[in-house]
Amino acid sequence: MEGVDAIEEESSQEKIHVEEKEQEHEVDQPGIHRGLKCKKLSWKNLIRLDSFDLEADRFTSNQGPGSSQALDWGSIMKLAFQSIGVVYGDLGTSPLYVLPGIFPIGVKHNDDILGVLSLIFYSLMLITLIKYVFIVLTANDNGDGGTFALYSLICRYAKVSLTPNQQAEDKEVSNYRLDVPNRRLKRASFIKSMLESNQILKYFILFMTMLGTSMVIGDGILTPCISVLSAVGGVKEATSALTDNTIMWISVGILIILFQVQRFGTDKIGYSFAPVLTIWFLFIGTIGMYNFVKHDPGVIKAINPMYIVDYFIRNKKNAWISLGGVILCLTGSEALFADLGHFSVRSIQISSIIIVFPSIILAYFGQASYLRKHNQDASNAFYSSVPKPLYWPMFIVAIMAAIIASQSLISASFSIVQQSLALGCFPRVKVVHTSAKYKGQVYVPEINTLLMLACVGVTLGFKNTLKIGNAYGIAVAFVFTITSLFLLLVMVMIWKTNIYLIIMYALTIGLLEFLFLSSVLYKFVDGGYLPLLFALTLVTIMHLWNYGYQKKYKYELENKVPTHKLVEVASNPSIHRVPGVALFYTELVHGISPIFTHYVSNVPALHSIFVFVSIKYLTISTVPPKERFLFGRIEPHKLGIFRCVVRYGYKDSRFECDFFKEMLVNQLQEFIRNDLLKPNELADNKELEKVDEETVQREVEIVDVALKFGDIVHLIGENEVMASKGSSLLKKLAINYAYNWLKRCVRQADEVFMIPRNRLLKVGMTYEV
């Protein structure tokens, strides 16, 4: 680590200053080619620096559980079956409330049914099938989906992250320059450079990511409400004895039970729910075919898109307003991508094409066929179209399906919170990994409780599905639009798609989603404000947390302890070296946290083996265990001071403390052994650099000897972030009150690391940012 002093790393938003002579060093990574310019040093020093600081960002391409290449066909088919019970409940139960939402005051013209059916058919075809099943699913981040997965993917290919936890690099170096120049690569390079050089665009992308995430969580609140209320409300078809209030309280009871079973995990829930949803899809598909044949097979004409044109000519503004009801047929499409981490691309594609899509299409064609002969039943189209002998079986299955429908967005909410937490955009909450086989299957207790309370509140407040439908449409439309914006960036910058295909996507799917968004915003005052209120609250929390996190990280980066200062402190005779092993935890990857000098000034003692442990989340979904630990050694060797970066993907689970310690010690001893045995290829006399096996064994045993004096001591910095003097009132409110209040409300660092309290020492320090 001697070369660390020669280079002062800067934040990722700054250029690296160079002197007269520069040496460019290219680091090849899968999908990323980083350029580093620095002062011309001896190659020995440069390599020592790169071996730790640059490799902290290095990873190998890893297929997560969401990737079909990592699974055999047996596993894929099992996941395809499970996905029916988790992913498609929302999409599959939309026939319960779509047509009543489009025709709230009845059918004015019989051909309006054909126009609406054509809109439903092409919306499902373009957005659910083409966009999500065939395009968006392939934009996954190593098998993980959702808004934050797209953001993470973009961050890997363009330096747009606002947190400076990567080695500084020349922002003009583009990974596309290694390819043969052509128009597509120039376009990709231009977009990449524009994003990297414009701070406003970086903030905009992060804001859109947070907004999209908040809207999906908003879906997780509204989906259970509208699905359960719609299904339970069907009992009115059989008896009028139950009032709206009774139906409301029954729905609340069902919702509470639903959220209580989340702790059992997606794996068990999926196997339990999948048979019920499979029966549901068979029911709605079969009944749809029956109604289609019995009442009016002529509705097949709706495949002709001219009926959409006629519908708009005939109804004008009312047709545009009705798009707010049509979009409800697409609710749950976003869950196909958001829940991807729980399953795989191939499994979701198989279940979508074979079971889900055909059943839903048949259900809508069957309802339309029935309404052509019974216009007066539009307000309760689903249950009215069910043959009388099948009413009660269908009602029971509908109740169960509606309960399950809520699962898709609840699971998606858990996944998205896990991703945003790892990327520093969400307060620390407990994440429970519920499956040892599939890393993406998680449960977040705090979020589960908040979703349950919000669902109960919305159900008690709105009492019926009409206003909830208005609110639901806005949340769904925003998620669709934000996903398309990010997808266009991926197409241009990463996939380098043909410009004509990009334009075609924007003018078809993009334009349709914009029309949906404009229509649902028209219903803002009729319940549409609700998801925006949820989103505003969540975005504010996420932004405050991210803002405080960035300020804290930048303070540590600017005030880090230089290596020569660390060596000076450790070599000071007044600092006692006590036997044992200590782990000093810090989020700072480049350099030593300023809390260390604060610790030494108050406790003038260091353990014989002292390891600075930096926890770092890479912008990938998972890091292979063998590549998780990255060690460096502070010279001279006799100090016994090491640095270790522990790298996680945003889907990786934290290890239990004992297992973590065992892995770290084993990897440390392996590092010492390899570091001593490997000759320095740049030395003038290689024979002098070789170390005999006895010396190596003696060095390795120093760690074992240190461990004999007791268990490992864990040191954690407990920092309080305060706005510096002269800061604006807004900054003082954001940092001194809002951020610090959030920090006190959520899990503390020692809880996250699962450190036993009897081996924990906290070091307090105030940061003025």
Stockholm file with secondary structure:
# STOCKHOLM 1.0

chainA/1-769         MEGVDAIEEESSQEKIHVEEKEQEHEVDQPGIHRGLKCKKLSWKNLIRLDSFDLEADRFTSNQGPGSSQALDWGSIMKLAFQSIGVVYGDLGTSPLYVLPGIFPIGVKHNDDILGVLSLIFYSLMLITLIKYVFIVLTANDNGDGGTFALYSLICRYAKVSLTPNQQAEDKEVSNYRLDVPNRRLKRASFIKSMLESNQILKYFILFMTMLGTSMVIGDGILTPCISVLSAVGGVKEATSALTDNTIMWISVGILIILFQVQRFGTDKIGYSFAPVLTIWFLFIGTIGMYNFVKHDPGVIKAINPMYIVDYFIRNKKNAWISLGGVILCLTGSEALFADLGHFSVRSIQISSIIIVFPSIILAYFGQASYLRKHNQDASNAFYSSVPKPLYWPMFIVAIMAAIIASQSLISASFSIVQQSLALGCFPRVKVVHTSAKYKGQVYVPEINTLLMLACVGVTLGFKNTLKIGNAYGIAVAFVFTITSLFLLLVMVMIWKTNIYLIIMYALTIGLLEFLFLSSVLYKFVDGGYLPLLFALTLVTIMHLWNYGYQKKYKYELENKVPTHKLVEVASNPSIHRVPGVALFYTELVHGISPIFTHYVSNVPALHSIFVFVSIKYLTISTVPPKERFLFGRIEPHKLGIFRCVVRYGYKDSRFECDFFKEMLVNQLQEFIRNDLLKPNELADNKELEKVDEETVQREVEIVDVALKFGDIVHLIGENEVMASKGSSLLKKLAINYAYNWLKRCVRQADEVFMIPRNRLLKVGMTYEV
#=GR chainA/1-769 SS CGGGTTCCCCCTTSCCCCCSSEEEEEEEETTEEEEEEEECCCHHHHHHHIIIIIGGGCCCCCCCTTCGGGSCHHHHHHHHHHHHHHTSHHHHHGGGTHHHHHCTTCCSSHHHHHHHHHHHHHHIIIIIIIIIIIIGGGGCBTTBCSHHHHHHHHHHHSCCCSSCCSCCCCTTCCGGGGSCCCHHHHHHHHHHHHHHHCHHHHHHHHHHHHHHHHHHHHHHHHHHHHHHHHHHHGGGGTCSCSCHHHHHHHHHHHHHHHHHGGGGCHHHHHHHHHHHHHHHHHHHHHHHHHHHHHTCGGGGGGGSTHHHHHHHHHHTHHHHHHHHHHGGGGTTHHHHHHTGGGSCHHHHHHHIIIIIHHHHHHHHHHHHHHHHHCGGGGGGHHHHTSCGGGHHHHHHHHHHHHHHHHHHHHHHHHHHHHHHHHTTCSCCCCCEECCSSCTTCEECHHHHHHHHHHHHHHHHHHCSHHHHHHHHHHHHHHHHHHHHHHHHHIIIIIICCCHHHHHHHIIIIIHHHHHHHHHHHTTGGGTTHHHHHHHHHHHHHHHHHHHHHHHHHHHHHHTCBCHHHHHHHHHCTTSEEEEEEEEEEESCCSSBCTHHHHHHHHSCEEEEEEEEEEEEECSSSCCCGGGSEEEEECSSGGGCEEEEEEEECTTCCCCCHHHHHHHHHHHHHHHHHHHHHSCCTTSSCHHHHCCCHHHHHHHHHHHHHHHTTSSCEEEEEEEEEECCTTCCHHHHIIIIIIIHHHHHHSCCHHHHTTCCGGGEEEEEEEEEC
#=GC SS_cons         CGGGTTCCCCCTTSCCCCCSSEEEEEEEETTEEEEEEEECCCHHHHHHHIIIIIGGGCCCCCCCTTCGGGSCHHHHHHHHHHHHHHTSHHHHHGGGTHHHHHCTTCCSSHHHHHHHHHHHHHHIIIIIIIIIIIIGGGGCBTTBCSHHHHHHHHHHHSCCCSSCCSCCCCTTCCGGGGSCCCHHHHHHHHHHHHHHHCHHHHHHHHHHHHHHHHHHHHHHHHHHHHHHHHHHHGGGGTCSCSCHHHHHHHHHHHHHHHHHGGGGCHHHHHHHHHHHHHHHHHHHHHHHHHHHHHTCGGGGGGGSTHHHHHHHHHHTHHHHHHHHHHGGGGTTHHHHHHTGGGSCHHHHHHHIIIIIHHHHHHHHHHHHHHHHHCGGGGGGHHHHTSCGGGHHHHHHHHHHHHHHHHHHHHHHHHHHHHHHHHTTCSCCCCCEECCSSCTTCEECHHHHHHHHHHHHHHHHHHCSHHHHHHHHHHHHHHHHHHHHHHHHHIIIIIICCCHHHHHHHIIIIIHHHHHHHHHHHTTGGGTTHHHHHHHHHHHHHHHHHHHHHHHHHHHHHHTCBCHHHHHHHHHCTTSEEEEEEEEEEESCCSSBCTHHHHHHHHSCEEEEEEEEEEEEECSSSCCCGGGSEEEEECSSGGGCEEEEEEEECTTCCCCCHHHHHHHHHHHHHHHHHHHHHSCCTTSSCHHHHCCCHHHHHHHHHHHHHHHTTSSCEEEEEEEEEECCTTCCHHHHIIIIIIIHHHHHHSCCHHHHTTCCGGGEEEEEEEEEC
//
